[in-house]
Amino acid sequence: MSYYIAPSFLDKLAVHITKNFLNIPGIRVPLILGIHGRKGEGKSFQCELVFEKMGIEVTLISGGELESPDAGDPARLIRLRYRETAELIKVRGKMCVLMINDLDAGAGRFDEGTQYTVNTQLVNATLMNIADNPTDVQLPGSYDSNPLCRVPIIVTGNDFSTLYAPLIRDGRMDKFYWEPNRDDKVGIVGGIFAPDGLSQREIEQLVDTFPHQSIDFFSALRSRIYDEQIREFIHKIGFENVSLRVVNSLEGPPAFKKPDFTLSHLIESGKFMVGEQKRVETSHLVDEYNRLNRGKGYQAASPSPVAEIPVSKPVVNQSTHLTLETQEQVRQILAQGCKIGIEHVDERRFRTGSWQSCGSLNIDAHSDAISMLESCLAEYSGEYVRLVGVDPQAKRRVVETIIQRPNGK
């Protein structure tokens, strides 16, 4: 099966990798390429396709490997994998890269409930050290004076703003925001449904029917079409016989005929999947549980990073007013379809950046938003308070502005 590689993705990855293997006088090349974007857009899979096309070998590290009960293990793992990849380049005489998937999940800090451990600090420090000295990467307790081959590092993630800022500066990391356009989506989805006989026009219509869905939605949609046959197979042989028939069966794996891949059937199944997504988005059961616990006098172990401020909450101090500049900024954020959040922190925790949420405003009225913000300012008059604008589609922050300093300034 021939899958589609987005031209912009191929160009960015190929240039970065090739550039790291060239010796260009007077040019400092960032060692790390950070590929970030919305969840489910196929960042890792597109990387695999590019590596296969260019004949590049890959050493993989998962974001889940960046934490350990033993301090220092993840940092040592990165150094070890880097040195192993450098040895592959030397022995096999071909391009090799080190790839870290979901770096922000393993080394990022999302809110005040996320622990910033020793391992997180060491992972950030190790990656910065390797980016600054790519040919001199040593293992703890040993030293090798022979210079290593330079190994390009590719990292993926959803939100790089959660990472340690000095790590992602331009001299160390080149950034690429992956957001497939319509042509890219049509090409990628066409590759997913290539064996199923859909025409180019039908692929375009399918993509246009679900314009806000990520790439993995269409892959899951194709998988879901087989559910009807699998359900029929289970009922035919009986629930009690499924395990014997599927696992280590002498009859071999069951065979299924090609299901109905007509456009109308795909759209019908896709709409059902979208409905399930909306149920998840609108349930908010955790908010209900937290409210019940608070009512019983319990304290949640990990408070929600964004707790809604009830619209009916009275303003504590009517004399606390927002500046005209802040009110205009609130209006602009709401006009762009973004959500507003409020965070506060005392003077001691301000130095470490340990902000805490004091509410999000899921309302559209400008006047209501202003009232809730003024209420929060009055409640935390002795602390720093900042306004946060969040893009609900991209799941990222677009604005962070301090609107109050201690003693109401």
BALO-713247 format. One line per field, with one value per residue (C-alpha): residue number from 1; residue in three letters; x, y, z. Coordinates in Angstrom, 3 decimals, padded with zeros to 6 digits, m for minus. Layout:
! BALO-713247
n: (NUM; ...);
res: (Ala; ...);
u: (X; ...);
v: (Y; ...);
w: (Z; ...);
END
This chain:
! BALO-713247
n: (1; 2; 3; 4; 5; 6; 7; 8; 9; 10; 11; 12; 13; 14; 15; 16; 17; 18; 19; 20; 21; 22; 23; 24; 25; 26; 27; 28; 29; 30; 31; 32; 33; 34; 35; 36; 37; 38; 39; 40; 41; 42; 43; 44; 45; 46; 47; 48; 49; 50; 51; 52; 53; 54; 55; 56; 57; 58; 59; 60; 61; 62; 63; 64; 65; 66; 67; 68; 69; 70; 71; 72; 73; 74; 75; 76; 77; 78; 79; 80; 81; 82; 83; 84; 85; 86; 87; 88; 89; 90; 91; 92; 93; 94; 95; 96; 97; 98; 99; 100; 101; 102; 103; 104; 105; 106; 107; 108; 109; 110; 111; 112; 113; 114; 115; 116; 117; 118; 119; 120; 121; 122; 123; 124; 125; 126; 127; 128; 129; 130; 131; 132; 133; 134; 135; 136; 137; 138; 139; 140; 141; 142; 143; 144; 145; 146; 147; 148; 149; 150; 151; 152; 153; 154; 155; 156; 157; 158; 159; 160; 161; 162; 163; 164; 165; 166; 167; 168; 169; 170; 171; 172; 173; 174; 175; 176; 177; 178; 179; 180; 181; 182; 183; 184; 185; 186; 187; 188; 189; 190; 191; 192; 193; 194; 195; 196; 197; 198; 199; 200; 201; 202; 203; 204; 205; 206; 207; 208; 209; 210; 211; 212; 213; 214; 215; 216; 217; 218; 219; 220; 221; 222; 223; 224; 225; 226; 227; 228; 229; 230; 231; 232; 233; 234; 235; 236; 237; 238; 239; 240; 241; 242; 243; 244; 245; 246; 247; 248; 249; 250; 251; 252; 253; 254; 255; 256; 257; 258; 259; 260; 261; 262; 263; 264; 265; 266; 267; 268; 269; 270; 271; 272; 273; 274; 275; 276; 277; 278; 279; 280; 281; 282; 283; 284; 285; 286; 287; 288; 289; 290; 291; 292; 293; 294; 295; 296; 297; 298; 299; 300; 301; 302; 303; 304; 305; 306; 307; 308; 309; 310; 311; 312; 313; 314; 315; 316; 317; 318; 319; 320; 321; 322; 323; 324; 325; 326; 327; 328; 329; 330; 331; 332; 333; 334; 335; 336; 337; 338; 339; 340; 341; 342; 343; 344; 345; 346; 347; 348; 349; 350; 351; 352; 353; 354; 355; 356; 357; 358; 359; 360; 361; 362; 363; 364; 365; 366; 367; 368; 369; 370; 371; 372; 373; 374; 375; 376; 377; 378; 379; 380; 381; 382; 383; 384; 385; 386; 387; 388; 389; 390; 391; 392; 393; 394; 395; 396; 397; 398; 399; 400; 401; 402; 403; 404; 405; 406; 407; 408; 409);
res: (Met; Ser; Tyr; Tyr; Ile; Ala; Pro; Ser; Phe; Leu; Asp; Lys; Leu; Ala; Val; His; Ile; Thr; Lys; Asn; Phe; Leu; Asn; Ile; Pro; Gly; Ile; Arg; Val; Pro; Leu; Ile; Leu; Gly; Ile; His; Gly; Arg; Lys; Gly; Glu; Gly; Lys; Ser; Phe; Gln; Cys; Glu; Leu; Val; Phe; Glu; Lys; Met; Gly; Ile; Glu; Val; Thr; Leu; Ile; Ser; Gly; Gly; Glu; Leu; Glu; Ser; Pro; Asp; Ala; Gly; Asp; Pro; Ala; Arg; Leu; Ile; Arg; Leu; Arg; Tyr; Arg; Glu; Thr; Ala; Glu; Leu; Ile; Lys; Val; Arg; Gly; Lys; Met; Cys; Val; Leu; Met; Ile; Asn; Asp; Leu; Asp; Ala; Gly; Ala; Gly; Arg; Phe; Asp; Glu; Gly; Thr; Gln; Tyr; Thr; Val; Asn; Thr; Gln; Leu; Val; Asn; Ala; Thr; Leu; Met; Asn; Ile; Ala; Asp; Asn; Pro; Thr; Asp; Val; Gln; Leu; Pro; Gly; Ser; Tyr; Asp; Ser; Asn; Pro; Leu; Cys; Arg; Val; Pro; Ile; Ile; Val; Thr; Gly; Asn; Asp; Phe; Ser; Thr; Leu; Tyr; Ala; Pro; Leu; Ile; Arg; Asp; Gly; Arg; Met; Asp; Lys; Phe; Tyr; Trp; Glu; Pro; Asn; Arg; Asp; Asp; Lys; Val; Gly; Ile; Val; Gly; Gly; Ile; Phe; Ala; Pro; Asp; Gly; Leu; Ser; Gln; Arg; Glu; Ile; Glu; Gln; Leu; Val; Asp; Thr; Phe; Pro; His; Gln; Ser; Ile; Asp; Phe; Phe; Ser; Ala; Leu; Arg; Ser; Arg; Ile; Tyr; Asp; Glu; Gln; Ile; Arg; Glu; Phe; Ile; His; Lys; Ile; Gly; Phe; Glu; Asn; Val; Ser; Leu; Arg; Val; Val; Asn; Ser; Leu; Glu; Gly; Pro; Pro; Ala; Phe; Lys; Lys; Pro; Asp; Phe; Thr; Leu; Ser; His; Leu; Ile; Glu; Ser; Gly; Lys; Phe; Met; Val; Gly; Glu; Gln; Lys; Arg; Val; Glu; Thr; Ser; His; Leu; Val; Asp; Glu; Tyr; Asn; Arg; Leu; Asn; Arg; Gly; Lys; Gly; Tyr; Gln; Ala; Ala; Ser; Pro; Ser; Pro; Val; Ala; Glu; Ile; Pro; Val; Ser; Lys; Pro; Val; Val; Asn; Gln; Ser; Thr; His; Leu; Thr; Leu; Glu; Thr; Gln; Glu; Gln; Val; Arg; Gln; Ile; Leu; Ala; Gln; Gly; Cys; Lys; Ile; Gly; Ile; Glu; His; Val; Asp; Glu; Arg; Arg; Phe; Arg; Thr; Gly; Ser; Trp; Gln; Ser; Cys; Gly; Ser; Leu; Asn; Ile; Asp; Ala; His; Ser; Asp; Ala; Ile; Ser; Met; Leu; Glu; Ser; Cys; Leu; Ala; Glu; Tyr; Ser; Gly; Glu; Tyr; Val; Arg; Leu; Val; Gly; Val; Asp; Pro; Gln; Ala; Lys; Arg; Arg; Val; Val; Glu; Thr; Ile; Ile; Gln; Arg; Pro; Asn; Gly; Lys);
u: (000.000; 001.348; 000.691; 000.702; 003.540; 002.702; 005.200; 005.737; 006.387; 008.832; 010.635; 011.061; 012.251; 014.581; 016.218; 016.770; 018.278; 020.468; 021.666; 022.874; 025.068; 026.704; 029.664; 028.762; 031.440; 030.224; 026.737; 025.329; 022.651; 020.047; 020.356; 016.717; 013.637; 010.417; 007.264; 004.158; 000.470; m003.010; m003.492; m004.150; m002.799; m000.267; 002.968; 004.749; 003.397; 004.451; 007.934; 008.020; 007.067; 009.816; 012.402; 011.385; 011.548; 015.020; 016.365; 016.999; 017.307; 015.585; 016.268; 013.038; 012.364; 008.837; 007.747; 006.741; 010.407; 011.306; 010.250; 011.545; 011.525; 015.318; 016.608; 018.865; 017.718; 015.829; 018.730; 021.164; 018.810; 018.868; 022.656; 022.912; 020.490; 022.254; 025.647; 024.175; 022.737; 026.056; 027.735; 025.162; 026.040; 029.738; 029.376; 026.695; 027.674; 024.122; 021.851; 020.341; 018.254; 017.134; 013.382; 011.546; 007.771; 005.450; 008.250; 005.797; 003.922; 007.109; 008.959; 006.282; 004.532; 000.833; m000.519; 000.030; m000.979; 001.944; 005.002; 008.336; 010.649; 014.410; 014.125; 012.260; 015.036; 017.742; 015.997; 015.772; 019.388; 020.606; 018.858; 020.234; 023.748; 023.535; 022.200; 025.160; 027.796; 026.459; 029.826; 030.762; 028.040; 029.333; 027.747; 027.815; 030.940; 032.912; 034.652; 035.433; 037.698; 036.804; 034.282; 030.909; 029.016; 026.417; 022.913; 019.853; 017.119; 013.442; 010.878; 007.092; 004.458; 001.182; 002.083; 005.719; 004.816; 004.776; 008.479; 011.430; 011.897; 015.724; 015.396; 013.164; 015.078; 016.012; 019.686; 018.851; 015.507; 014.014; 010.195; 007.641; 003.907; 002.134; m001.394; m002.459; m004.443; m007.332; m005.101; m002.919; m005.970; m007.403; m004.066; m003.617; m007.237; m006.979; m004.024; m006.002; m008.907; m006.777; m007.688; m011.410; m012.132; m013.267; m012.897; m011.027; m014.308; m015.709; m012.554; m012.904; m016.583; m015.746; m013.085; m015.416; m018.174; m015.903; m013.651; m012.722; m011.723; m008.090; m006.409; m006.792; m010.583; m010.601; m008.308; m010.613; m013.599; m012.172; m011.564; m015.115; m016.644; m015.457; m017.382; m020.563; m018.826; m016.925; m020.175; m021.830; m018.845; m019.057; m022.799; m022.356; m019.787; m020.958; m019.331; m017.930; m016.031; m014.423; m011.173; m010.637; m011.404; m009.268; m006.209; m003.946; m006.759; m005.886; m008.341; m006.275; m007.500; m011.075; m011.524; m013.885; m015.295; m014.816; m017.384; m019.553; m017.239; m019.798; m019.620; m023.086; m022.167; m018.900; m020.663; m023.315; m020.678; m018.634; m021.588; m022.098; m018.442; m018.811; m021.823; m019.726; m017.066; m019.635; m020.885; m017.386; m016.931; m020.242; m020.345; m017.985; m018.705; m015.485; m016.819; m019.929; m017.861; m015.610; m018.620; m020.070; m016.744; m016.400; m019.921; m018.983; m015.881; m013.434; m010.496; m009.726; m006.259; m005.603; m007.836; m009.016; m006.641; m009.571; m012.521; m015.563; m016.613; m020.422; m021.986; m024.147; m021.143; m021.361; m018.597; m016.656; m015.376; m017.134; m014.302; m011.919; m012.153; m010.335; m008.438; m009.883; m006.942; m007.748; m011.450; m010.594; m008.321; m011.153; m013.449; m010.887; m010.340; m014.079; m014.513; m011.962; m014.013; m011.476; m012.135; m010.928; m009.130; m007.847; m004.765; m003.309; m000.108; 001.357; 004.690; 006.665; 005.431; 005.608; 009.384; 008.923; 006.007; 003.603; 000.358; m002.999; m006.324; m009.060; m011.563; m012.499; m015.290; m017.250; m019.554; m019.970; m021.206; m018.505; m020.162; m020.422; m016.764; m015.746; m017.809; m016.248; m012.734; m013.298; m014.590; m011.415; m009.236; m010.973; m010.726; m006.973; m006.105; m002.810; m001.529; m000.543; m003.476; m003.186; m005.646; m005.329; m006.882; m007.229; m007.987; m010.448; m009.782; m005.970; m005.984; m003.297; m002.878; m002.918; m002.690; m001.068; m001.214; m000.658; m003.538; m002.845; 000.165; 000.222; m001.752; m004.104; m001.610);
v: (000.000; 003.420; 006.087; 009.829; 011.980; 015.664; 017.714; 020.304; 017.540; 015.734; 018.975; 020.071; 016.699; 016.029; 019.466; 019.215; 015.732; 016.409; 019.714; 017.934; 015.605; 018.450; 020.516; 024.063; 026.570; 029.295; 027.791; 026.532; 023.927; 023.108; 019.428; 018.931; 019.233; 019.578; 018.546; 019.672; 020.060; 018.774; 015.215; 012.523; 014.329; 011.585; 013.278; 010.046; 008.127; 010.842; 010.675; 006.912; 007.377; 009.968; 007.733; 004.835; 006.991; 008.318; 004.972; 006.299; 004.023; 005.180; 004.686; 005.277; 006.573; 006.941; 009.819; 007.184; 006.209; 009.686; 008.923; 006.267; 005.481; 005.719; 009.264; 009.653; 006.576; 008.439; 010.867; 007.950; 006.186; 009.200; 009.342; 005.583; 005.581; 008.589; 006.869; 003.661; 005.620; 007.393; 003.969; 002.794; 005.776; 004.932; 001.176; 001.135; 004.328; 005.646; 008.269; 007.425; 009.561; 009.465; 010.007; 010.832; 010.498; 012.619; 014.558; 016.969; 014.060; 012.864; 016.116; 018.825; 020.610; 021.200; 022.698; 022.947; 019.287; 018.063; 017.130; 018.554; 015.717; 015.306; 013.116; 015.855; 018.318; 015.860; 015.007; 018.692; 019.306; 016.246; 017.208; 020.752; 019.416; 017.058; 019.858; 022.043; 019.272; 016.686; 014.970; 014.718; 012.740; 010.745; 008.108; 008.661; 007.217; 006.854; 009.071; 008.470; 011.043; 009.920; 012.292; 010.794; 011.137; 013.869; 012.369; 014.477; 014.274; 014.356; 014.969; 015.017; 016.455; 018.341; 021.424; 022.487; 025.490; 023.022; 022.255; 023.988; 027.214; 027.079; 023.628; 024.831; 028.022; 028.435; 027.598; 024.136; 023.207; 023.946; 023.947; 022.708; 023.052; 020.269; 021.192; 019.334; 021.427; 020.063; 018.742; 016.957; 015.421; 014.264; 012.665; 010.952; 009.742; 008.529; 006.376; 004.978; 003.911; 002.966; m000.779; m000.030; 001.375; 004.885; 007.471; 010.747; 012.629; 010.353; 010.829; 014.608; 014.431; 012.279; 014.741; 017.713; 016.005; 015.884; 018.944; 019.341; 015.721; 014.676; 012.066; 009.266; 009.708; 008.396; 005.501; 004.561; 004.929; 002.342; m000.037; 000.456; m000.728; m004.260; m004.246; m005.600; m008.703; m009.311; m009.026; m011.512; m013.869; m013.710; m014.457; m017.292; m019.265; m018.144; m015.871; m018.814; m020.091; m016.842; m017.323; m020.912; m019.894; m016.741; m017.553; m020.446; m022.079; m025.029; m023.659; m020.523; m016.952; m016.237; m014.680; m011.806; m010.663; m007.064; m004.933; m002.158; 000.784; 002.924; 006.635; 006.742; 003.940; 005.653; 008.953; 007.227; 005.472; 008.674; 010.644; 007.999; 008.378; 012.167; 011.700; 009.597; 012.301; 014.928; 012.759; 012.642; 016.394; 017.264; 014.715; 016.504; 013.902; 014.744; 018.250; 016.752; 014.380; 017.225; 019.355; 016.465; 015.917; 019.599; 019.561; 016.701; 018.502; 016.336; 017.694; 016.240; 014.732; 016.529; 019.574; 020.245; 022.711; 024.686; 024.892; 026.776; 029.912; 029.847; 032.751; 033.507; 034.067; 037.589; 040.102; 040.297; 043.807; 046.087; 048.613; 046.240; 047.148; 045.989; 048.507; 049.514; 047.761; 044.464; 044.778; 045.259; 042.209; 040.125; 041.280; 040.308; 036.855; 036.135; 037.490; 034.952; 032.086; 031.382; 030.520; 032.564; 031.208; 032.888; 031.866; 033.156; 032.662; 034.137; 035.961; 032.949; 030.583; 033.286; 032.794; 029.100; 029.677; 027.507; 029.129; 027.826; 028.016; 030.062; 029.541; 029.367; 031.344; 029.275; 032.200; 034.379; 037.611; 040.239; 041.839; 038.514; 037.802; 041.191; 040.625; 037.229; 038.561; 041.419; 038.930; 036.887; 039.992; 040.903; 037.378; 037.179; 040.834; 039.947; 037.762; 037.828; 037.180; 036.561; 036.296; 033.248; 032.841; 029.253; 028.134; 025.195; 023.793; 023.728; 022.997; 025.613; 028.956; 032.070; 034.739; 034.971; 038.421; 039.420; 041.752; 042.146; 042.158; 041.790; 044.365; 044.983; 046.794);
w: (000.000; m000.983; 001.645; 001.031; 002.374; 002.736; 000.663; 003.426; 005.973; 003.687; 002.859; 006.493; 007.745; 004.803; 005.041; 008.801; 008.690; 005.665; 007.093; 010.249; 008.209; 006.264; 007.391; 006.387; 007.496; 009.842; 010.198; 013.516; 012.813; 015.508; 016.404; 017.431; 015.214; 017.216; 015.334; 017.200; 016.483; 017.308; 018.506; 015.934; 012.870; 012.064; 013.100; 014.015; 011.009; 008.576; 010.127; 009.559; 005.905; 005.399; 007.091; 004.848; 001.721; 002.596; 003.833; 007.339; 010.386; 013.567; 017.272; 019.188; 022.694; 024.060; 026.273; 028.825; 029.230; 030.488; 034.069; 036.453; 040.191; 040.008; 039.555; 036.527; 034.568; 031.781; 031.218; 031.025; 028.570; 026.239; 026.300; 025.731; 022.768; 021.284; 021.470; 020.002; 017.071; 016.508; 016.352; 013.769; 011.555; 011.836; 011.246; 008.546; 006.781; 006.429; 007.943; 011.331; 013.705; 017.322; 017.685; 020.931; 020.660; 022.854; 024.534; 026.169; 027.799; 029.482; 030.172; 029.982; 032.808; 032.115; 035.345; 039.074; 039.451; 037.347; 039.364; 038.223; 039.247; 039.327; 036.239; 034.374; 035.199; 034.153; 030.866; 029.953; 030.990; 029.078; 025.843; 026.117; 026.726; 023.736; 021.514; 022.538; 022.280; 019.796; 019.242; 022.933; 024.710; 027.676; 029.887; 033.675; 035.231; 031.984; 029.477; 025.818; 024.187; 020.643; 019.022; 018.053; 014.793; 014.962; 015.355; 014.429; 017.081; 016.068; 018.830; 018.538; 020.835; 021.062; 023.101; 023.309; 025.467; 028.380; 027.896; 029.576; 027.604; 027.212; 025.613; 022.779; 021.951; 018.301; 018.677; 020.001; 018.472; 015.081; 015.329; 012.782; 013.440; 011.549; 010.520; 007.361; 004.894; 002.845; 000.067; 002.609; 004.273; 000.952; 000.054; 003.431; 003.636; 000.049; 001.095; 004.059; 001.826; m001.197; m001.095; m000.829; m004.285; m003.343; m006.082; m005.665; m005.586; m002.862; m000.771; m001.091; m000.107; 002.917; 004.085; 003.510; 005.526; 008.587; 008.115; 011.795; 012.409; 012.679; 010.498; 013.053; 012.866; 009.285; 010.165; 013.060; 010.722; 008.318; 011.219; 012.506; 009.214; 010.058; 013.370; 011.759; 010.387; 013.624; 015.601; 013.253; 013.644; 017.464; 017.507; 015.030; 017.062; 020.508; 023.058; 024.995; 021.924; 020.733; 022.644; 021.400; 017.823; 017.680; 019.826; 018.694; 016.717; 014.465; 011.889; 011.394; 011.708; 010.593; 007.157; 006.479; 003.174; 002.088; 003.971; 002.602; 001.897; 000.088; 000.793; 002.383; 004.798; 005.736; 006.415; 008.532; 010.653; 010.877; 012.224; 014.903; 015.939; 016.079; 018.356; 020.736; 020.758; 021.748; 024.607; 026.040; 025.630; 027.310; 030.148; 032.606; 035.287; 037.100; 037.787; 039.353; 041.521; 042.662; 043.593; 045.638; 047.398; 048.220; 049.606; 051.947; 053.155; 051.196; 049.284; 045.855; 045.503; 042.222; 041.767; 038.250; 036.555; 035.199; 037.582; 036.329; 038.195; 038.564; 036.694; 039.712; 041.985; 043.425; 042.921; 046.181; 045.777; 043.336; 043.644; 041.849; 038.154; 035.066; 033.011; 029.660; 027.987; 029.720; 028.926; 025.252; 025.361; 026.857; 024.053; 021.400; 022.936; 023.005; 019.466; 018.208; 019.678; 022.427; 026.060; 029.004; 032.056; 035.228; 037.189; 040.459; 042.434; 045.623; 045.716; 046.937; 044.206; 041.528; 041.302; 040.401; 038.021; 040.070; 038.883; 040.066; 038.275; 039.854; 037.077; 033.409; 031.803; 029.312; 028.509; 025.480; 027.040; 027.429; 030.474; 032.337; 031.638; 033.031; 036.208; 036.849; 036.286; 038.728; 041.294; 040.960; 041.302; 044.539; 045.972; 045.289; 045.870; 047.576; 044.737; 041.098; 038.742; 035.031; 032.150; 029.877; 026.432; 025.174; 021.608; 022.124; 018.650; 018.793; 022.560; 023.162; 024.868; 022.729; 025.465; 028.905; 030.538; 034.181; 035.072; 038.810; 041.085; 044.882; 046.930; 044.042; 041.807);
END
